[in-house]
Amino acid sequence: MKRLSTHTSPEVIDRDRRWLLSAAVWSTVGIGAAASLLPSQLMAAPSADVIRPFRINIPEEQLIDLRKRILAARWPDQETVNDRSQGVQLAKFQETMRYWATDYDWRKLEARLNALPQFITEIDGVDIHFIHARSRHEDALPLIVTHGWPGSIVEQLKIIDPLTNPTAHGGKASDAFHLVIPSMPGYGFSGKPKGTGWNPDRIARAWAELMKRLGYSSYVAQGGDWGSPVSSAMARQASAGLLGIHINLPATVPPEVAMALAGGGPAPAALSEKERAAFDALDTFFRKYRAYGAIMGTRPQTIGYALADSPVGLAAWIYDYNNGEPERLLGRDDVLDDITLYWLTNTATSAARLYWETAGQSVVLSAAQKTADISLPVAITVFPGEVYRAPETWARRAYRNLIYFNEVDKGGHFAAWEQPELFAAELRAAFKSLRPAR
């Protein structure tokens, strides 16, 4: 393997990084991956829109370097309080970092991902990485699912079998989905945009092109966190073939509530009990827990130097997202799988730029997401551990074609990751009326 010169350009380094991560040759692709493409795609002539198979193979030297960096970390002094009000607590975090350096096994996730049909295709000048898991039920409904930040395709791994193989999970063959799970531009194994403009609207257009390229003439879309505005943009653009969307962090906050939140309160008069609870949750979130969004929305490059250089710094930045206790709903390896993916692909900075592209705009504001312009069917599931519990009254104001609304009793912000069976059941119910009649 050739060594990169110290004078190698960033573009060449990025190209070689992707080459190291991918064995993009047909001879390495298993039957399962090949089966996820249509015959016409397998025979496609080489061109910018060709769909190429993808396989992960992280060099061992990168994993050794990661462990060395963790063990060599310089630690801050301990917090001066007995709670998480100052951020990630030192003692607990040090134990997690020790585990990451000595016991965590990246190769397990690598093998898990390589067992799935993965592909790369260039759209609008950027390589898009995606999982394409087709159901054995040919009448399955195609579904594209979008992750958020600080998530990745790791969020969706647990829902693949329940959605593509519903008969093994309490569902019927008629509940099946063909799944497309892309990494957003700048995230994971997708390419990093070299210019500006990659906001949710542009990602939405890329997803529409991806579904067209895969040969799907009709399909549905789902998203939480950033996946919500991306899916909503697809619906607003009425992407060709899109039947409807499901979102689990909806943009339901009315303008008058948004103004009160921006001004620091008080809450508008005449709010119902559920609406007041939603206001209070959002007020707490914006005042105490959204500093990460303000920083990445204004200075993604500045914070990027720390995140690209220190795995411990990167881990703390991501770890603190769920109020410093992500392991409350996820296993330790789940969290480290996601963090390690960011580290090995060096995408903390490129991922953060999505906030800059939207000027740090919140994904929950109905006016910001132009929900009034969406005419396609919208389905919403409210999970109790979400940033806020969207009231149905707000949801019906925001989305004029709301076909499904349900509040469940388990799950939080990373619902597909935390409660995969419940999440899958919600998607089956939400999209039932949009399936073609048989």
SVG drawing of the C-alpha trace seen along z (x, -y; Angstrom):
<svg xmlns="http://www.w3.org/2000/svg" viewBox="-57 -38 62 54">
<polyline fill="none" stroke="black" stroke-width="0.4" points="0.0,0.0 1.4,-3.4 2.1,-5.9 0.6,-9.4 3.0,-12.2 2.9,-15.0 2.2,-17.2 -0.8,-15.2 -3.9,-17.3 -7.0,-17.0 -9.0,-15.8 -6.6,-13.0 -6.5,-12.1 -10.3,-11.9 -10.3,-9.8 -7.7,-7.4 -9.6,-7.3 -12.7,-6.0 -10.5,-3.6 -9.2,-2.1 -12.7,-1.9 -14.2,-0.2 -13.4,2.8 -15.4,1.5 -15.0,4.4 -17.7,6.8 -15.7,9.8 -16.0,8.9 -19.8,8.6 -21.8,11.5 -25.1,12.8 -27.1,10.8 -25.6,7.5 -26.0,8.3 -29.6,9.3 -30.4,5.8 -29.8,4.3 -32.0,4.8 -30.5,6.6 -30.4,3.3 -28.3,1.8 -25.9,4.7 -25.3,4.2 -24.9,0.4 -22.0,-1.0 -19.4,-2.9 -20.6,-6.5 -21.2,-9.0 -24.5,-7.5 -23.3,-3.9 -24.1,-2.1 -21.0,-0.5 -20.8,2.1 -19.1,1.1 -17.3,3.0 -15.6,1.7 -12.0,2.6 -10.5,0.3 -6.7,0.8 -5.6,2.1 -3.2,-0.8 -6.1,-3.2 -7.6,-1.2 -4.2,-1.0 -3.8,-4.8 -7.3,-5.3 -6.5,-3.3 -3.2,-5.1 -4.9,-8.5 -7.6,-7.5 -5.0,-6.2 -2.9,-9.3 -5.7,-11.8 -5.2,-14.7 -8.2,-15.0 -9.9,-18.1 -10.4,-18.5 -13.6,-17.0 -16.8,-18.9 -17.7,-20.9 -21.2,-19.7 -22.8,-16.3 -25.0,-16.2 -24.7,-16.6 -25.5,-20.3 -21.9,-21.2 -21.8,-18.5 -20.4,-14.9 -19.2,-13.7 -15.6,-12.8 -15.5,-9.6 -18.2,-7.8 -16.8,-9.1 -13.3,-8.0 -14.6,-4.4 -16.4,-4.5 -13.2,-5.7 -11.1,-3.0 -13.5,-0.4 -13.3,-2.0 -9.5,-1.8 -9.1,1.7 -12.3,3.8 -14.4,2.3 -14.3,4.3 -14.9,2.2 -14.6,5.4 -18.0,6.6 -19.7,3.6 -17.6,3.8 -18.7,7.4 -22.3,6.5 -22.3,3.8 -20.4,5.9 -23.1,8.6 -25.5,6.1 -25.8,5.0 -24.0,1.7 -23.4,-0.6 -22.0,-3.9 -23.3,-6.1 -22.4,-9.7 -25.3,-12.2 -24.8,-15.9 -21.1,-15.5 -21.0,-13.7 -20.6,-10.0 -23.6,-8.7 -23.2,-5.5 -26.3,-3.5 -27.6,-0.2 -30.2,1.4 -32.0,4.3 -34.7,5.7 -37.4,7.9 -38.0,11.4 -41.6,10.3 -41.7,8.8 -44.7,6.6 -42.9,4.8 -43.3,1.1 -40.0,-0.8 -38.9,-3.0 -36.0,-5.4 -35.0,-6.2 -32.8,-9.2 -30.7,-9.4 -29.7,-12.6 -26.9,-14.0 -25.0,-12.7 -26.4,-9.6 -25.6,-7.6 -26.8,-4.5 -26.0,-2.7 -29.3,-4.0 -31.3,-2.0 -29.5,1.4 -32.0,2.9 -35.0,2.1 -33.8,3.8 -35.1,7.3 -38.4,6.2 -39.2,4.1 -38.0,6.4 -39.0,9.7 -42.2,8.8 -43.5,12.4 -40.6,13.1 -41.6,10.2 -45.4,10.5 -46.3,8.8 -47.7,10.0 -46.1,10.4 -48.2,7.4 -46.3,5.3 -43.0,5.7 -40.7,2.9 -37.7,2.7 -35.3,0.5 -32.9,-2.1 -30.7,-3.6 -28.3,-6.3 -25.6,-8.2 -26.2,-11.9 -23.5,-13.9 -20.6,-14.5 -21.6,-11.7 -20.2,-8.2 -19.0,-6.6 -20.6,-9.1 -18.4,-11.8 -17.8,-15.2 -19.2,-18.1 -16.5,-20.4 -18.8,-23.4 -21.8,-24.9 -25.5,-24.4 -26.0,-20.9 -29.0,-21.7 -32.1,-19.5 -33.7,-20.6 -30.7,-19.6 -30.4,-16.3 -34.1,-15.7 -33.5,-16.1 -30.6,-13.7 -32.7,-11.1 -35.4,-11.4 -32.7,-10.8 -31.4,-7.8 -34.8,-6.2 -35.3,-6.9 -31.9,-5.4 -32.8,-2.2 -35.9,-1.8 -38.6,-2.6 -41.5,-4.4 -43.4,-4.7 -42.1,-4.8 -42.4,-6.4 -39.9,-8.2 -39.1,-8.3 -36.9,-10.4 -36.1,-11.6 -33.8,-14.5 -32.3,-15.8 -34.1,-13.1 -37.4,-14.9 -36.6,-18.1 -35.1,-16.0 -38.2,-13.8 -40.4,-16.9 -38.5,-18.6 -39.1,-15.6 -42.8,-15.9 -42.8,-19.7 -41.0,-19.1 -43.5,-16.4 -40.7,-14.2 -41.8,-12.0 -43.1,-8.7 -43.2,-9.8 -46.5,-8.6 -46.1,-10.1 -43.7,-10.5 -43.4,-9.4 -41.5,-11.6 -40.7,-11.1 -39.4,-14.6 -42.1,-16.7 -42.0,-20.4 -45.2,-21.3 -44.2,-24.3 -46.5,-27.2 -45.2,-30.7 -46.5,-32.3 -44.9,-29.6 -41.6,-29.9 -41.6,-33.6 -42.2,-33.1 -39.4,-30.5 -37.0,-32.8 -37.8,-35.6 -37.4,-33.5 -41.1,-33.2 -43.6,-33.5 -45.6,-30.8 -48.6,-32.0 -51.9,-32.1 -54.6,-29.5 -52.2,-26.6 -53.7,-23.2 -52.0,-20.9 -50.1,-19.0 -49.2,-22.1 -47.8,-23.7 -45.8,-20.5 -44.4,-20.7 -43.5,-24.4 -41.7,-23.7 -39.7,-20.8 -38.6,-23.0 -37.8,-25.9 -35.5,-23.7 -33.9,-22.2 -33.2,-25.5 -31.9,-27.1 -29.7,-24.2 -29.0,-21.6 -28.7,-23.2 -25.3,-24.9 -23.9,-22.3 -26.3,-23.5 -25.4,-27.1 -21.6,-26.3 -22.0,-24.1 -24.4,-26.5 -21.9,-29.3 -18.4,-27.8 -18.3,-24.2 -14.7,-24.5 -13.5,-25.8 -15.0,-23.0 -13.9,-20.6 -10.2,-20.9 -10.8,-19.5 -13.2,-16.8 -10.9,-15.7 -7.8,-15.6 -9.1,-14.0 -11.2,-10.9 -12.0,-11.7 -13.1,-15.2 -15.3,-13.7 -16.8,-11.2 -17.6,-13.8 -19.2,-16.0 -21.5,-13.2 -21.9,-11.6 -23.3,-14.8 -26.1,-15.1 -28.5,-13.0 -27.9,-15.0 -24.8,-13.0 -26.5,-9.7 -26.9,-8.0 -26.5,-4.6 -29.8,-5.1 -31.5,-3.9 -28.7,-2.4 -26.0,0.1 -22.4,-1.1 -21.3,0.6 -24.2,-1.0 -22.9,-4.4 -19.3,-3.6 -20.2,-2.1 -21.6,-5.4 -18.7,-7.5 -16.1,-5.2 -17.7,-5.5 -17.4,-9.3 -13.8,-9.0 -12.6,-6.5 -14.3,-8.4 -13.1,-11.8 -16.6,-13.3 -17.3,-15.2 -16.6,-18.5 -18.3,-17.8 -21.3,-16.5 -21.4,-19.6 -21.7,-21.8 -25.3,-20.8 -26.1,-23.1 -24.2,-25.9 -26.0,-25.3 -29.3,-25.9 -27.9,-28.7 -28.5,-26.6 -32.2,-26.6 -34.3,-24.3 -35.9,-21.3 -39.1,-21.6 -40.4,-25.0 -43.3,-24.7 -42.6,-28.0 -38.9,-27.1 -39.7,-23.8 -42.5,-25.3 -44.9,-22.6 -47.9,-24.6 -46.5,-23.9 -46.7,-20.1 -49.7,-18.5 -48.6,-14.9 -49.8,-12.5 -47.8,-12.9 -47.7,-10.4 -46.3,-11.2 -45.3,-9.0 -44.5,-10.7 -42.0,-8.9 -42.0,-9.9 -38.3,-10.4 -38.1,-12.8 -36.9,-16.4 -40.5,-17.4 -43.8,-15.5 -45.6,-17.1 -49.2,-17.7 -51.7,-16.5 -53.3,-20.0 -50.1,-21.5 -49.5,-18.6 -52.8,-19.2 -52.2,-22.9 -48.8,-22.2 -49.6,-19.4 -52.8,-19.8 -52.8,-16.2 -52.0,-14.4 -53.1,-10.8 -51.7,-9.2 -50.8,-10.4 -49.9,-8.2 -48.3,-8.5 -46.4,-5.5 -45.2,-4.6 -41.5,-3.8 -38.6,-5.2 -36.8,-8.5 -34.9,-10.6 -33.2,-7.6 -36.4,-5.7 -35.4,-3.2 -32.2,-2.5 -33.8,-2.3 -37.1,-0.5 -36.7,1.2 -39.7,3.5 -42.1,0.7 -40.7,-1.6 -41.2,1.0 -44.8,1.6 -45.4,-2.2 -44.2,-2.3 -46.4,0.6 -49.4,-1.2 -48.5,-4.6 -48.0,-3.6 -50.8,-1.0 -53.2,-3.2 -50.6,-4.2 -49.8,-0.7 -51.1,0.1 -54.3,2.1 -53.8,5.7"/>
</svg>
